[in-house]
Amino acid sequence: MEAARAAVVPLLETQLAPTLTYHTLRHTTTVAKEARALAAAAGLGPADTEALLVAAWWHDTGYLDVYDGHEYRSMARAAAWLAGQGVPAERSALVQSLIRATHRDEAAETALQQLLVDADLSNLARDDFQASAELLRTEWEVALGKTYSSADWAELQLTFMQAHRYHSEAGKERYNKDFRANKKAQRKELKKIEKKTRQRTEAKTETLAQPKRGIETMFRTMYGNHMKLSDMADKKASMMISLNAVLLSVIITYLGAKSSALGPSFTRNPMLAVPMGILLLTSLGSVVTAILSAQPDVTSFKWLKKSPEIATNRRVNLLFFGNFTKLSLDNFQAGMRDLMREKDMLYTNMVTDVYYLGEVLARKYGLLRKSYAIFMVGLILTVLSFGIVLAYKS
């Protein structure tokens, strides 16, 4: 037994892959310790105790070669070492049979096999069984690429624990009490994780089912900002319309009057018509785009008259007259009743309303920008052309 420990410890210390976080030297040492305790409790003789302890030390050395099916590689390593120690073939076969029994698909039939399997899974009855389970979870993620959520892992552990039974009488006596307590604790842990998961899920979705101060404040702020921007756009458009209307009136009046003070000037220098014409076109283009910007714009869907089913259509806003006036009174009332019952639908309509308000504002400010650009460029061209005419005259 001491020779087996002396042979295995350096192997696991130096050659075991760092991806193995559970099946380490610590695990093997614990299994050997538990096997010794179970052997004493079962009243085993020296020969059986020796076989059990040697198998306990060698049972996980196969991890040095392969992960899945490592038990069979452990058997081969133990057999080679036992042969080197001059152990008879029948004793070597006994040790190998004990190691084979630790495989999940092998049956623990003999008393020695049952003792080793119980020692191997003694972690399920220890105080740190959840910490050990997390080490195994990490090992599976790194070594096998298997990833589990906390809820899935807790459920997997509980399922395994519910299906597990200790085989030997010594194992039942030593582990069953703590094992039952750990199963109970695992059930509580699973319920706690499921509760937290459910709360996180509800936290992500409950804002669509319950009014929240932050959401209401956000919508009030968005609506207020849109109204202010719309009012600013209309005031700027009104200013541009007034200014260009005055310019157009003055230009048309002077150019159209037969007895105008400019008459003799135009007669002597007809080139003055160029800057005046540029100014006239500038004012016309600027006032037209400003009027288009200030023109009322209603987003509506003509197809609503043909397809009045609005309850599930996210593009339609029942809160806006441009949409609901396309519906019959019955369809509008039915839609509003659904809207008042379902907060999800209410927020969807509010979001849709904000979206179309933004579309209208984008159009307003786009046309207003063109109006100001036309006016600015036109004034520059008018001044330049007027200067050229005066230079040409001189």
C-alpha positions as a printed NumPy array, in Angstrom:
array([[  0.   ,   0.   ,   0.   ],
       [  2.817,   2.397,   0.84 ],
       [  4.607,   1.498,  -2.4  ],
       [  1.414,   2.23 ,  -4.371],
       [  1.071,   5.639,  -2.717],
       [  4.742,   6.413,  -3.363],
       [  4.359,   5.5  ,  -7.029],
       [  1.073,   7.356,  -7.675],
       [  1.664,  10.652,  -5.854],
       [  4.598,  11.836,  -8.046],
       [  2.702,  10.844, -11.197],
       [ -0.365,  12.89 , -10.31 ],
       [  1.686,  15.803,  -8.987],
       [  3.795,  16.223, -12.116],
       [  1.925,  14.725, -15.062],
       [ -1.757,  15.402, -14.449],
       [ -3.261,  17.968, -16.852],
       [ -4.075,  21.361, -15.257],
       [ -7.56 ,  21.197, -16.81 ],
       [ -8.484,  18.571, -14.215],
       [ -9.787,  20.552, -11.262],
       [-11.729,  17.774,  -9.514],
       [ -9.911,  14.534, -10.327],
       [ -6.686,  15.69 ,  -8.739],
       [ -4.235,  14.197,  -6.255],
       [ -6.486,  15.57 ,  -3.526],
       [ -9.402,  13.458,  -4.777],
       [ -7.279,  10.319,  -4.993],
       [ -5.872,  10.885,  -1.498],
       [ -9.398,  11.343,  -0.13 ],
       [-10.619,   8.137,  -1.808],
       [ -7.688,   6.2  ,  -0.342],
       [ -8.394,   7.639,   3.109],
       [-12.095,   6.754,   2.891],
       [-11.255,   3.258,   1.58 ],
       [ -9.042,   2.682,   4.608],
       [-11.844,   3.819,   6.94 ],
       [-14.41 ,   1.615,   5.199],
       [-12.056,  -1.359,   5.295],
       [-11.691,  -0.95 ,   9.039],
       [-15.452,  -0.559,   9.498],
       [-16.11 ,  -3.654,   7.391],
       [-13.543,  -5.657,   9.325],
       [-11.446,  -6.582,   6.279],
       [ -8.349,  -8.692,   6.642],
       [ -4.854,  -7.422,   5.682],
       [ -4.927,  -8.987,   2.197],
       [ -8.297,  -7.478,   1.215],
       [ -7.387,  -4.144,   2.775],
       [ -4.184,  -4.12 ,   0.759],
       [ -6.027,  -4.862,  -2.513],
       [ -8.638,  -2.181,  -1.751],
       [ -6.052,   0.497,  -0.925],
       [ -3.835,  -0.307,  -3.931],
       [ -6.895,  -0.043,  -6.199],
       [ -7.875,   3.241,  -4.525],
       [ -4.459,   4.751,  -5.238],
       [ -4.388,   3.631,  -8.875],
       [ -8.064,   4.031,  -9.815],
       [ -7.707,   7.509, -11.417],
       [ -4.212,   7.289, -12.939],
       [ -5.845,   6.672, -16.315],
       [ -6.589,  10.414, -16.449],
       [ -2.944,  10.816, -17.393],
       [ -3.828,   9.215, -20.755],
       [ -7.52 ,   9.73 , -21.495],
       [-10.619,  11.295, -19.93 ],
       [-13.57 ,   9.13 , -20.935],
       [-12.915,   5.491, -20.1  ],
       [ -9.927,   6.356, -17.957],
       [-10.755,   3.444, -15.643],
       [ -9.508,   0.948, -18.216],
       [ -6.256,   2.854, -18.627],
       [ -5.959,   2.875, -14.828],
       [ -6.314,  -0.899, -14.855],
       [ -3.487,  -1.209, -17.397],
       [ -1.216,   1.115, -15.413],
       [ -1.938,  -0.741, -12.178],
       [ -1.325,  -4.114, -13.852],
       [  2.053,  -2.958, -15.22 ],
       [  3.121,  -1.621, -11.82 ],
       [  1.943,  -4.738,  -9.969],
       [  3.85 ,  -6.921, -12.425],
       [  6.966,  -4.893, -11.694],
       [  6.394,  -5.48 ,  -7.984],
       [  6.238,  -9.244,  -8.542],
       [  2.578,  -9.508,  -7.487],
       [  0.882, -12.74 ,  -8.565],
       [ -1.492, -12.586, -11.526],
       [ -4.595, -13.435,  -9.48 ],
       [ -3.884, -10.564,  -7.057],
       [ -3.334,  -8.209,  -9.971],
       [ -6.633,  -9.337, -11.516],
       [ -8.404,  -8.601,  -8.219],
       [ -7.054,  -5.052,  -8.081],
       [ -8.019,  -4.487, -11.719],
       [-11.552,  -5.743, -11.088],
       [-11.916,  -3.239,  -8.246],
       [-10.801,  -0.355, -10.506],
       [-13.163,  -1.514, -13.269],
       [-16.106,  -1.308, -10.866],
       [-15.607,   2.486, -10.54 ],
       [-16.699,   2.946, -14.173],
       [-20.24 ,   4.307, -14.407],
       [-21.383,   1.436, -16.637],
       [-19.857,  -1.377, -14.577],
       [-21.657,  -3.145, -11.747],
       [-20.196,  -3.326,  -8.238],
       [-20.893,  -6.949,  -7.41 ],
       [-18.369,  -8.034,  -4.764],
       [-18.003,  -6.577,  -1.3  ],
       [-14.586,  -5.087,  -2.142],
       [-15.911,  -3.492,  -5.316],
       [-18.796,  -1.935,  -3.397],
       [-16.43 ,  -0.516,  -0.798],
       [-14.218,   1.145,  -3.431],
       [-17.201,   2.598,  -5.319],
       [-18.598,   3.98 ,  -2.056],
       [-15.232,   5.538,  -1.219],
       [-14.993,   7.021,  -4.715],
       [-18.348,   8.795,  -4.294],
       [-17.913,   9.698,  -0.649],
       [-17.794,  13.362,  -1.678],
       [-21.612,  13.308,  -1.929],
       [-21.768,  12.925,   1.859],
       [-19.162,  15.52 ,   2.793],
       [-19.75 ,  19.069,   3.999],
       [-17.979,  20.482,   0.964],
       [-19.948,  18.475,  -1.596],
       [-21.231,  21.623,  -3.366],
       [-17.711,  23.043,  -3.66 ],
       [-16.525,  19.705,  -5.05 ],
       [-19.409,  19.752,  -7.537],
       [-18.334,  23.198,  -8.744],
       [-14.805,  21.881,  -9.28 ],
       [-16.246,  19.063, -11.367],
       [-18.379,  21.568, -13.318],
       [-15.28 ,  23.612, -14.092],
       [-13.423,  20.46 , -15.142],
       [-16.184,  19.474, -17.564],
       [-16.27 ,  22.961, -19.042],
       [-12.498,  23.118, -19.593],
       [-11.695,  19.51 , -20.405],
       [-14.865,  18.449, -22.227],
       [-16.359,  21.747, -23.403],
       [-19.638,  21.046, -21.577],
       [-21.209,  24.246, -20.287],
       [-24.106,  24.331, -17.851],
       [-26.136,  27.153, -16.381],
       [-26.373,  27.262, -12.597],
       [-29.933,  25.946, -12.708],
       [-29.073,  23.132, -15.119],
       [-26.045,  22.089, -13.091],
       [-27.951,  22.113,  -9.807],
       [-30.693,  20.005, -11.388],
       [-28.125,  17.588, -12.846],
       [-26.479,  17.178,  -9.443],
       [-29.796,  16.593,  -7.7  ],
       [-30.835,  14.019, -10.31 ],
       [-27.56 ,  12.159,  -9.828],
       [-27.86 ,  12.243,  -6.039],
       [-31.443,  10.982,  -6.127],
       [-30.415,   8.047,  -8.29 ],
       [-27.329,   7.191,  -6.208],
       [-27.241,   4.554,  -3.502],
       [-24.318,   3.47 ,  -1.332],
       [-23.72 ,  -0.261,  -1.77 ],
       [-21.785,  -1.577,   1.219],
       [-23.16 ,  -1.756,   4.739],
       [-20.105,   0.132,   5.99 ],
       [-20.718,   2.821,   3.362],
       [-24.385,   3.172,   4.316],
       [-23.501,   3.458,   7.968],
       [-20.769,   6.023,   7.316],
       [-22.411,   8.192,   4.633],
       [-26.224,   7.864,   4.495],
       [-27.088,  10.412,   7.192],
       [-24.928,  13.165,   5.714],
       [-25.909,  12.108,   2.193],
       [-29.613,  12.638,   2.947],
       [-28.841,  16.034,   4.455],
       [-26.861,  16.994,   1.36 ],
       [-29.703,  15.912,  -0.933],
       [-32.081,  18.099,   1.045],
       [-29.64 ,  21.007,   0.821],
       [-29.29 ,  20.449,  -2.929],
       [-33.085,  20.62 ,  -3.363],
       [-33.112,  23.939,  -1.52 ],
       [-30.203,  25.175,  -3.627],
       [-32.036,  24.252,  -6.838],
       [-35.211,  26.017,  -5.679],
       [-33.191,  29.098,  -4.745],
       [-31.456,  29.18 ,  -8.132],
       [-34.751,  28.68 ,  -9.96 ],
       [-36.305,  31.495,  -7.925],
       [-33.427,  33.845,  -8.778],
       [-33.627,  32.87 , -12.447],
       [-37.365,  33.508, -12.456],
       [-36.877,  36.876, -10.753],
       [-34.234,  37.896, -13.308],
       [-36.558,  36.878, -16.133],
       [-39.442,  38.807, -14.602],
       [-37.2  ,  41.824, -14.055],
       [-36.468,  41.892, -17.779],
       [-40.118,  41.617, -18.802],
       [-42.18 ,  43.027, -15.958],
       [-41.75 ,  46.592, -17.209],
       [-44.085,  45.603, -20.039],
       [-46.69 ,  44.414, -17.565],
       [-46.342,  46.948, -14.74 ],
       [-45.938,  50.702, -14.948],
       [-42.554,  51.891, -13.761],
       [-41.655,  55.452, -12.81 ],
       [-38.525,  55.429, -14.968],
       [-40.455,  54.329, -18.058],
       [-43.229,  56.871, -17.537],
       [-40.639,  59.622, -17.027],
       [-38.835,  58.543, -20.189],
       [-42.007,  58.745, -22.283],
       [-43.008,  62.112, -20.803],
       [-39.545,  63.496, -21.541],
       [-39.549,  62.126, -25.092],
       [-43.005,  63.523, -25.854],
       [-42.08 ,  66.877, -24.309],
       [-38.851,  67.094, -26.323],
       [-40.642,  66.205, -29.555],
       [-43.3  ,  68.872, -28.945],
       [-40.647,  71.504, -28.199],
       [-38.657,  70.602, -31.309],
       [-41.801,  70.68 , -33.439],
       [-42.716,  74.113, -32.046],
       [-39.194,  75.404, -32.719],
       [-39.331,  74.115, -36.296],
       [-42.69 ,  75.797, -36.917],
       [-41.423,  79.111, -35.499],
       [-38.308,  79.015, -37.683],
       [-40.411,  78.15 , -40.733],
       [-42.83 ,  80.99 , -39.901],
       [-39.937,  83.435, -39.636],
       [-38.532,  82.319, -42.983],
       [-41.952,  82.513, -44.647],
       [-42.54 ,  86.041, -43.335],
       [-39.1  ,  87.286, -44.389],
       [-39.253,  85.843, -47.895],
       [-42.859,  86.922, -48.364],
       [-41.812,  90.525, -47.65 ],
       [-38.871,  90.24 , -50.081],
       [-41.047,  88.754, -52.807],
       [-43.643,  91.482, -52.335],
       [-41.047,  94.242, -52.519],
       [-39.231,  92.764, -55.546],
       [-42.406,  92.068, -57.516],
       [-43.813,  95.506, -56.66 ],
       [-40.737,  97.377, -57.851],
       [-40.085,  95.27 , -60.909],
       [-43.743,  95.191, -61.959],
       [-44.512,  98.889, -61.507],
       [-44.506, 100.902, -64.756],
       [-43.52 , 104.122, -63.042],
       [-40.867, 102.761, -60.768],
       [-37.931, 104.616, -59.288],
       [-35.791, 101.784, -60.647],
       [-37.154, 102.196, -64.136],
       [-34.496, 104.594, -65.411],
       [-31.781, 102.516, -63.743],
       [-32.903,  99.337, -65.504],
       [-33.179, 101.231, -68.757],
       [-29.622, 102.462, -68.456],
       [-28.26 ,  99.163, -67.082],
       [-30.463,  96.094, -67.841],
       [-27.791,  93.847, -66.242],
       [-29.293,  94.76 , -62.858],
       [-32.062,  92.285, -63.684],
       [-29.59 ,  89.421, -63.001],
       [-29.07 ,  90.031, -59.245],
       [-32.729,  90.94 , -58.86 ],
       [-33.744,  87.733, -60.602],
       [-31.414,  85.67 , -58.417],
       [-32.886,  87.296, -55.303],
       [-36.399,  86.642, -56.617],
       [-35.665,  82.93 , -57.224],
       [-33.915,  82.677, -53.854],
       [-36.903,  84.052, -51.999],
       [-39.275,  81.816, -53.941],
       [-37.271,  78.62 , -53.301],
       [-36.735,  79.47 , -49.648],
       [-40.399,  80.295, -48.963],
       [-41.651,  77.154, -50.743],
       [-39.429,  74.818, -48.68 ],
       [-40.348,  76.718, -45.495],
       [-44.062,  76.311, -46.271],
       [-43.565,  72.582, -46.932],
       [-41.785,  72.335, -43.583],
       [-44.645,  74.048, -41.731],
       [-47.289,  72.105, -43.626],
       [-49.231,  69.694, -41.356],
       [-48.083,  66.103, -41.891],
       [-50.197,  63.147, -40.796],
       [-48.815,  59.611, -40.863],
       [-51.628,  57.295, -41.91 ],
       [-52.125,  53.874, -43.449],
       [-54.705,  53.632, -46.207],
       [-54.654,  49.85 , -46.008],
       [-56.248,  50.048, -42.541],
       [-59.658,  50.442, -44.158],
       [-59.199,  47.148, -45.958],
       [-57.454,  45.383, -43.052],
       [-58.947,  46.659, -39.782],
       [-57.327,  43.917, -37.653],
       [-55.063,  46.126, -35.576],
       [-54.523,  44.245, -32.327],
       [-51.276,  42.561, -33.388],
       [-49.974,  45.102, -35.907],
       [-46.987,  46.926, -34.403],
       [-46.961,  49.585, -37.155],
       [-50.355,  51.013, -36.208],
       [-50.757,  53.563, -33.423],
       [-54.247,  53.602, -31.934],
       [-53.398,  56.733, -29.949],
       [-53.026,  58.89 , -33.094],
       [-56.011,  60.213, -35.054],
       [-54.193,  59.756, -38.363],
       [-54.362,  55.991, -37.76 ],
       [-57.55 ,  55.28 , -35.868],
       [-59.759,  57.431, -38.116],
       [-59.158,  54.835, -40.831],
       [-60.934,  52.263, -38.637],
       [-64.609,  51.737, -38.   ],
       [-65.896,  52.716, -34.57 ],
       [-66.344,  49.057, -33.582],
       [-62.8  ,  48.121, -34.555],
       [-61.412,  51.2  , -32.791],
       [-63.317,  50.43 , -29.601],
       [-62.18 ,  46.789, -29.672],
       [-58.589,  47.872, -30.182],
       [-58.742,  50.373, -27.32 ],
       [-60.197,  47.747, -24.988],
       [-57.282,  45.435, -25.843],
       [-54.906,  48.346, -25.349],
       [-56.252,  49.062, -21.865],
       [-56.035,  45.389, -20.898],
       [-52.482,  44.698, -22.149],
       [-49.634,  46.907, -20.964],
       [-47.349,  45.371, -23.584],
       [-49.641,  46.636, -26.334],
       [-49.935,  50.045, -24.643],
       [-46.168,  50.562, -24.562],
       [-45.915,  49.305, -28.137],
       [-48.391,  51.991, -29.258],
       [-46.536,  54.68 , -27.331],
       [-43.221,  53.627, -28.874],
       [-44.837,  53.603, -32.328],
       [-46.237,  57.087, -31.707],
       [-42.784,  58.41 , -30.746],
       [-41.284,  56.788, -33.854],
       [-43.7  ,  58.497, -36.248],
       [-43.35 ,  61.811, -34.414],
       [-39.634,  61.476, -35.064],
       [-40.278,  60.816, -38.755],
       [-42.362,  63.994, -39.027],
       [-39.693,  65.999, -37.191],
       [-36.954,  64.65 , -39.446],
       [-38.937,  65.773, -42.501],
       [-39.627,  69.216, -40.976],
       [-36.017,  69.896, -40.073],
       [-34.762,  68.533, -43.393],
       [-36.959,  70.958, -45.369],
       [-36.167,  73.8  , -42.968],
       [-32.448,  73.234, -43.444],
       [-32.916,  73.391, -47.22 ],
       [-34.874,  76.646, -46.866],
       [-32.109,  78.296, -44.859],
       [-29.439,  76.923, -47.21 ],
       [-31.264,  78.269, -50.293],
       [-31.684,  81.656, -48.641],
       [-28.029,  81.884, -47.585],
       [-26.627,  80.755, -50.942],
       [-29.071,  83.007, -52.825],
       [-28.072,  86.077, -50.842],
       [-24.392,  85.362, -51.473],
       [-24.994,  84.947, -55.227],
       [-27.126,  88.117, -55.298],
       [-24.401,  90.196, -53.665],
       [-21.708,  88.727, -55.922],
       [-23.744,  89.26 , -59.086],
       [-24.628,  92.808, -58.032],
       [-20.946,  93.538, -57.481],
       [-20.109,  92.102, -60.9  ],
       [-22.803,  94.249, -62.547],
       [-21.507,  97.398, -60.86 ],
       [-17.937,  96.544, -61.888],
       [-19.066,  95.869, -65.447],
       [-20.908,  99.232, -65.521],
       [-17.91 , 101.169, -64.307]])
